Amino acid sequence: MNGRSIYMDHIAGTPVASEVLEAMMPFLVEHFGNPASIHHLGEAPQDAIFRARSQTAALIGAEPEEIIFTSGGTEANNLAIKGVAFQRMSQGRHLVVSAIEHYSVLYAAKALERFGFEITLVPVDEHGVVDPDDVKKAMRPDTVLVSIMHANNEVGTIQSLADIASVVHEGGALLHTDAIASVGRIPVHVQELGVDLLSLAANQFNGPKGVGALYCRKGTSLWPLFHGGGQEDGRRTGTENVAGIVGLGAAAERVRGRLTQKMERCARLEKLLRDRIAQTIEEVRFNGHPHRHIPGWVNVSIRYVEGEALLLHMDLRGICVAGASACMSITAKASHVLEAMGLLGDGAFGTLLFTLDEDNTEDEVHQAVETLGAVVSRLRSMSPLYATRAAS
Amino acid sequence: MNGRSIYMDHIAGTPVASEVLEAMMPFLVEHFGNPASIHHLGEAPQDAIFRARSQTAALIGAEPEEIIFTSGGTEANNLAIKGVAFQRMSQGRHLVVSAIEHYSVLYAAKALERFGFEITLVPVDEHGVVDPDDVKKAMRPDTVLVSIMHANNEVGTIQSLADIASVVHEGGALLHTDAIASVGRIPVHVQELGVDLLSLAANQFNGPKGVGALYCRKGTSLWPLFHGGGQEDGRRTGTENVAGIVGLGAAAERVRGRLTQKMERCARLEKLLRDRIAQTIEEVRFNGHPHRHIPGWVNVSIRYVEGEALLLHMDLRGICVAGASACMSITAKASHVLEAMGLLGDGAFGTLLFTLDEDNTEDEVHQAVETLGAVVSRLRSMSPLYATRAAS
């Protein structure tokens, strides 16, 4: 590896911003009191959580009391899916989710089959877009919850949630959206999206790991995953991760003030990356919606090379990108997202996901593409498929 | 308040030790990678979690793979109760818990009534001790789980878990213990206790808030509260709170090396506190088992004063103690623990809980008792009950 590494895997996590860390530190050290305590050491943590709740709410256009702090995005997704399902199971046991959901939605829904729930998967088109009409077709009188992600973590495609919300509410169900990839990267407003529940994670916008939130529209009740002392209005009990919550709030406020410039910068870097890849490497395919996607997302399939090998060779040269979704690396399966988009095809593609952030530079993009070009040439030179490609 | 406050509420939370914070910091800043990533930025977090798992396991005599990291004690308790109940519900829907469990056990069990579970509460004696025979009587052929806490958070009483474990296993059920108050304060060894599941929280022994663990004996399967990407062997999925987990590991290793001296110091300070209170204030009653309790725990009921007023007056004078359990302060109900011990009586007592730690000093103990004496005198001078006490 030649010196410093180039990080283009921001969907897997982002570094904690210095001002976020600064906000957190007092709550790791001097303000160690329990927010539930009546004595004065409970006050600073209580006030800090109050402030973080407002900061988090402001990022998504919610009211502070609609924010439930969680231990991250996975908990938020599980709380939404299981919380609504268990709360409403006397009304019906049918859930609708899209085929390209993150596993923390897909598997949470699937796990409910043990309790007699049935799950219907909504398909997507070749760009990863859910058609609201397909949601309508999937719904039944006993549907209690629909969960359609806002922007897909792998291909970045953004859904038309407002249209989906109309359909879902007409059908008498609630709409949850996994907005973990989108919050902090594009404008997210719960009223405009029309959702009843929305998941977000601090680590996607320079906050700490281990903290996230579920937006839960006023009047929407959940069966809590955790019961106990009564924190978070009884919806998510347990002594608060005060430093983490403060970090989420600070990160939310930070990104809210810079979202427009961040999006512009990411879009510019993304265009450069796409153009340079297209110029440098033949037989590539960009996956995801051409326009409606998260700025900075480049999901590219490269013919005649193997994905795992690509990833490892890039890593050896100091360039951190993702293959499948970050959370999937440990299982190393083929992407269910590309499969749902009908793009797995003959399997003779290796796919990389570049997720750029504002801390990336044009220099890094040039270096990444040069490296990618060299790696692809090398891998193709060893590939029997590439050698005989004229025949195919 | 005269200068620095005196903190004697360690059950509500402990400050993060400097060496613990030092271990955590790199994982908030430079090593921000996702442990699930294949590229090299995943390595340091992976290694750190591996190490923290061993450190945590070593503190309780477990194998590393038997440790499931959670977002804290409440999650660990809920995962144990609901995880076992949902996993085994085809075998039976009966749970046994003691009457003095923390609310994160009691309410988690109670919440399962929605799924057809029945809960039997086991009584305790006047010292807060569970009789194994009472556990035996409470068990039924359809009992799938018994949960009896190791040491009670309010009165500190330690149970004879090994005897209870024999009874539970003879009856074909699993035994969970909430050891949140005991781990890091007294020796805890899962094999000696004979438990199948055990909850602990970092913040009880100078680790950070927002992280804990569930010990889950090899071969014990759980229905996960979170489904998703597959972390923690699928038993608790979600991107890891790496810094928090590292903090838990470091805190576990730190306290393991000093447990004997810590216990001795806490016991000495506790004795001083008890003696001085008994000398200074008339008509007090110490609650909990006289010998088998956590060193440093002083739960004292003081006649003719009101608990809330005691607490607030102590706080105004800079002394932080607890009334009911920390997690209960927000609801301010009478203690269900004292009630189960038959000690609520005529209600003419105010109860304070002092939980000392090795960072307390003899000077602080003297100062706390002087203050307490003054506060009690003042409150009693205003109490009609005290004025007419001779009549009673």
Interface residues (C-beta under 8 A of the other chain):
Chain A: M1 S5 Y7 D9 A12 G13 T14 P15 V16 L21 M24 L28 V29 E30 F32 G33 N34 A36 S37 I38 H39 H40 L41 G42 T70 S71 G72 G73 T74 E75 N77 N78 K82 F86 H102 Y103 S104 Y107 A108 K110 A111 R114 F115 A201 N203 P208 K209 G210 V211 W223 P224 L225 F226 H227 G228 G229 G230 Q231 T237 G238 T239 E240 N241 V242 A243 G244 E308 L311 L312 M314 D315 C320 V321 A322 G323 S325 A326 C327 M328 S329 I330 T331
Chain B: M1 S5 Y7 D9 A12 G13 T14 P15 V16 L21 M24 L28 V29 E30 F32 G33 N34 A36 S37 I38 H39 H40 L41 G42 T70 S71 G72 G73 T74 E75 N77 N78 K82 F86 H102 Y103 S104 Y107 A108 K110 A111 R114 F115 A201 N203 P208 K209 G210 V211 W223 P224 L225 F226 H227 G228 G229 G230 Q231 T237 G238 T239 E240 N241 V242 A243 G244 E308 L311 L312 M314 D315 C320 V321 A322 G323 S325 A326 C327 M328 S329 I330 T331 A332
